[in-house]
């Protein structure tokens, strides 16, 4: 039986912090009047038979911004769950959801604002709960795909759209001193198994790519090419490439570049080092101790940027964010004078879309020759 939580002392904060867009007139606010921080809280779901066990118990950390957590929870599609206080009828339902939670979860009963959560997408998630979000007294539940899950989502097939958010002055300096003179602020790169194609909005500044001939030298090779004509031809299978040159005899295209394949293969190791930022809904990787991984974020979010010593900029970390159908990668900088006014602390960003559905029709015939 579900108990109606009355707790009138907390009524004002719950109406603003917990109910969200739900109609609040004459609403019976559900709250465990006996609930206190440090009390045992469990995740109960159809998947675990609605039981309380040590494996479903949230970890409590009194010094954490959001003190309750249960990491690496696997949910099936359409699975229902709630957070439940031990040995009581007090529970927390979908009325305490957050923006990030709503991306992959919905209500089990649209007519009941206190219904169970219900999954939309099967996957592995991190669960967080607080009864005092941002010291306002608001109850919040955060359920987000784990960092490892987000990092592993793309492998050999996806589209990456990148932007370098530097000031005009710094980008001009960078362009003059960067090892690659063809660096651009914005570009789109389409990745498929053993091939990629880079283009920009005009198809003239950037109009090239790399591919591997799978049947040559056991697939250990990599060729650079340009597309005949402009990027408008990239969707036509009969389009030809030109200006080929062999750039590697020791690596194929998949392994040569800092790309989704790298993050896919190292997802568990990198994900374990990331923490969730509850204000910005993203996972954060600090620079200190993680320089190798942050460098990979730099290559991934700012293609052809080499961070030259004669045009330096200081990075302080990297991040990844679940934006629903898009996964965004970031590299952050503390050099505010070198960042565009709209950048906040982001030096470069990569948005990942079309995972598993990206095609480069003209390139298949070369990869398979």
N, C-alpha and C positions, 0 to 999 in steps of 0.2 A: 504494500500500500504506500502511496506517495503522501507525504506530509506537507501541508501548506506552511511555509516558513513565514512567520509574521514579523519578528524583529523590528518594531516600529522605529526604534532609535536610529536605524540605518536606512530608513525609507527614502530620504532625499537623495543620498548618494547612490543607492541602488537604482532608483528611477533613472538617473542620468548615466551611471556607469555600467549598468548591467542589462537594462531592458533594450537599449539601442533604439531601433526604429519601431519597436512593438508598441501598440497603443497602451498608454499607461493609466487611463482613466479607470477608477474603481478596480485596479489590479491588485490582487493578493500577492504581495512580494514573497517569494519563497526564500527563506534564509534559515540556516540552522542557528537558532538562538543560543544553543549551547556550544556552537562551534568556536574553537580557539586555535590560533596558530600553533603548530606543533602536533596537533591532533592527527591521528592516522587517517590518510585519505587513500582510497583505492580506485583504480579504473575497473569498472565492471561492464562487461559487454557480452553479446551473444557468443562471441568467439571464445571467451573463457568461461562460458556457462554461468555468467552473472555471479561468480564467486569472488571471495576475498582471499588472496594468497600473497606470499612474499614477492612473487614475480609481478603482481599487479599493484603493489603498493608504491605510491609516489614517494620519492626521496625528499626529505625536508632539510632545507639549509636556511637557518635563521638569518644569515647575513646576506643572502642573495636578494636581488631586486624583486624577482618573482620566486618565492621560496620553495614551491613544490614542483617536482619534475619527474617524468618517467620517459626515458629515452629509448629509441629504437623499437617502438611498438608497431607490430604488423597488423594492419586492418585489411579485411577482405572488402570487396565492393558491397555496398548496401548493408554494411554491418552497423548495428546500433551500439552506442555506449554512453556512459555517464560517469561522473566522478561522485564517489560515495563515501560518507564518513563511516568509520568502522562501527559495526554493530548498532546501527541506527537507521531511521528512515530519512535522514537528512542527505540530500544529494544536490548536485549542481548540474543543470541541463543546458540546453542550447541558448537560453536567454542570456547567458554570460559569455557569449562568443565574442570573437574579435574579427577584424577585417581579414587577417591572415588565415584564421580558422575557416572562414566562410568560403575560401577558394576551393576547398576540397570536401567540405562537409555541409550538410543541410539539416533540417529538422525532420524528425521521424513522424511528426504530426503537426501539420500546418495550422491547425486550429488551437493548438496548445503551445503557448510561448515557453512553457517549461518542459517541453518534450525532450527525449533523448537526442543526442547527436546521431546523424546517419551519414556514413561515408558515401561520397560520390566516386572517388578514385581509390582503388586498392593501392596499397603501398606501405612503406615504413615511415613512421612519423615520430616526432618528439612532442611530448605533452607537457604543458606547464600550467600552473594555476596559482593565483594569488587572490586574497580577499581584501587587499589594500593597494590596488594598482596606482602607481604614482602618488602614493600617500593621500589618496582621495577617499579611501574607503570603498572603492568600486571593486566588484568581483570580476575577474577576467580569466578566461580560458584561452590559451594559445595552443593550437595543434597545427604543426607545420611539418612538411616533409623534411626528413633529416638531411643534414648537410651532405652526407655521403650519398644519399639518394639523388639529390640535385646534381652533384658533381658527376655522378655516373649516368645521368639521364641521356646525354649525347655521347656518341662514340664515333662512328664513321659516317654518319648521315645527319646533316643539320645545316641550317643557314645562320651565319653570324653577321650581325650588323654592328659596326664599331664606330665610336666617336671619341676623339681626343678633345678634352674641354680646356684647352690652353688659351691664354690671352693671345691676341694678334701679335703682340711684341715677342712673346716667348716662342710662339710657333714659327715666326719668321727667323728668329735666332736658331731654333732647332733645325729647321729645314736646311739652313746654310751649313750646319756643322754635323748633322746626323750622318751616319755611315751610308744609309740608303737615302738618296736624294728624292726618291719617288714616294716618300712618306706623305700621307694625306690625312686630313682630319676625319673624314667619313669614308667608309667603304663597306661593301657587302661581299662576303665570301661564302660561296656555296661549297659544301663538302660532301663528297661521296666516297665510297671505298676506292682507294688508290687514285683519287683525283680531287682537284679543287679549282674553282674559278673565282677571280676577284674582279669586281667592277664598282663604279661609282654612279652617281645619278646621271652623268653625261655619257658614260661609256667611253670616254676618250682619255682622261687622265689615268684611269686604272682600267685595264682591259686585258688581263693576262691570268695565267695560272700554272699549275704543275700537275703532272700525272706520272703514273708508273705503268710500264708495259709488263703486264702480268706474265706473259709468256717469254720474256727475255731475261736471261741471267737469273733464272729462278725468282723473278720478280724483285730483284735487288737493284733498282735503278730509279732515277727520277729525272724527268724532263721538264724544262720550262717552255712555255709557249705563249703566243698572243692569239687572240681570236680574230679571224678575218672580218673586217668591218667593225661595227660597234657592238656594244652589249645587247642591242636590240635583237641580234641574231642568236643569242645564247639559248633560246628555247626551240630552235630549229635543228633537228637531228642531222640534217645534211650539211650544216655549216662546217667550214674547214678551219683548221688552225694553221699557223705559220710561225716562222722565226723560232723553230725548235732548237733547243740546245740541251745537251745532257749535263745536268748539274751534280749528279751523285752516282757513284758506282758502289756505294757501301750502305745506303739507306733507301727505303722506299718512301713514297709521299706521306703515308700514314705516320711513319715514325720520325720523319725529319722535322716536322713543324711542332711548335707548342700549340696544341689544339685540343679539341674535345676528347680525342683518343687518349691523350696524356692524362687528363683529369678523370676520365673513365677508369683508367687502369690504376690510378692512385687515389681514388675516391675515399676509401676507408681511412688511409693514413692522413690525408688532408682534412677530411671531415672531422676526425677525432680531435683536431687542434682548433676547431672553430667553435665560437660561442654565439648564442643568439642574442641579438640586440632587440629588446622588446619595444623600443620607441620607433625604430625604423623597419622592423619586421625583416631583418636580414641577418645572415650569419657573418661573423667577422673573424678574420685571421690576422693577428698582430704580426708586425714585421720581425721583431726580435725573436731569434731562434728559428724563424721560418723563412729565412731569406731566399732559399732555393725555390720554395713554392710561390712566394710573392713575386719573384722574378718571372715565373711561368705565367702568373696572372698579368704581368706587365706585357709580355709578348702576346698574350691572348687578347687583351683588351685594346692594345695599341700596336697593331701590326706594323712592322718595320721600324718601330721606335727602339733605339739602341741605348738610350740614357747616357749619352756621351759625357765624359768628364769636363769637356770644354763648354757644355751647355747643360749644366747639372740641374736636377730637380730632386727633392727628397721625398721618398715614399714612407708611409708609416703603417701600411697594412693593405689587406685585400678583403673582398667580400663577395657573397653570392646571395641572390634573392629570388624567391619563388613569386612570380607575378602571374600565376595561373597558367596560360598557354605559353608564356615566355619565361625563360630563366635568365636573369641578368647577372653578369660578372662585373666587378669593380676593382680598380686599384686607387687607393687614396693617397693624397699628398698633404703635407702640412705647409707647403710653400704657397700661401694664399695669393701672393702677388703675381704668381705665374698661372693662376687659374682664372677662367672666365667667371664673370659675376654670377652666372646661373649654375656654376658647377658645385657650389657648396664646398665639399672636400674631395670631390671625385675628379681625378686627373683623366681617367679613361674608362669607358663603359662598353661592354659587349652584350648585346641582346641575342639570345639563342631561340630560334623558332624553327618550325617545320622539321622537328626531330623525327627521323624515320621516313619522311615524305619528300625530301629534297632530291631533285634530279638535275643532271647536267647532260641533256640529250646528245649534244654534239661530241661529247668526250668519250662516250662508251666505245665507239669504234676504234679509238686509239688505245685505250686501256686494254682492250681484248685482242688487238692485232697480233 
